[in-house]
Structure formats: C-alpha cells, structure tokens
Amino acid sequence: MPGVRDVAADAFITAYASHLKRSGKLEVPTWVDIVKTGHYKELAPYDQDWYYVRAAAVARHIYLRKDVGIGALAKLHGGRNRRGNRPSHHAPCSTGVQRRICQSLEKIGVLEQTDNGGRRISQDGQRDLDRIATAVVEAAKEDEDEDEEEQEQEHEQEEDEE
C-alpha cells in the first residue's frame, strides 16, 4: 500500500487540501482573507483556499518528521526578506498562522501535542493521510492508462491513413 512518502508532494498537498475543504471539518478563522503569512510579505495570499493548502502542507511535513514545533514550521514556510539595496535574507513566516493551523488540525484529530510542546501525527491522521495518498496513486495510474489508450488509438488511426 503506497504511503505519503511514495507520492509527489504537490499532488498530495492539492489532494489533501481539497479533501479538507470538502469535508468541512477544518475550522477556518475569520481573518484568513486579510492576514499576511509573513512580515516580509506585502499582501495577503491571492488564493482563497490558501489555509487548506497550508494545513495540508503542515500535516504532510509532520507526517514525514515525527516531532515538529511551531518554530520549525515557521522556518519551513518562510521566504526571502527583501531588504532594499542590502542583500536579501531568509525570514520565518508568521508563527500565529502556523499555530492556528496546528490547532485546527488538532481539533479534527489529525495532530496531537507531544510532551515537549511539539506536534506529531495521530493514528487517525496517519490513516487519513495514507488513504489520500493511495487515492492519489490510483488516480495517477488511471490517468496513465487513459493516456496509453489514447496513444494507441492515435497510432491505429495513423496506420489506417497510410
């Protein structure tokens, strides 16, 4: 059975984000449409569903690494702080956003807190993420099969024309 490690990150994150949005269990704060994700940003994200995408990315990251804190997640999702004519440096993203995402994932049972204050994936969360990863792999196989069938049909049409 394929797991989260066997699936491309972007394919898994988009699939899990759509799952979180469809389920409606994830509690989205009211400020998501106006908040900046880091002090080095000028604007809020353009994507309306950025909270679901970030939650999926956080869940995947914690799944791959056993015990992760808010500071590590802030460093992971940070970016380039442009400092005018001085050289750019890396800056962490907003820890408040990361904390709220972890709290939302804890409420739906995907994450749980550890003794040292970090977060880890729960049994239910691990089962849920593995199920989504399996669905992504199966969808990719179906797409490959359809592409092969289309190529065979095109090849047969070319032979008939000759």
Disulfide bonds with the S-S distance in Angstrom:
none
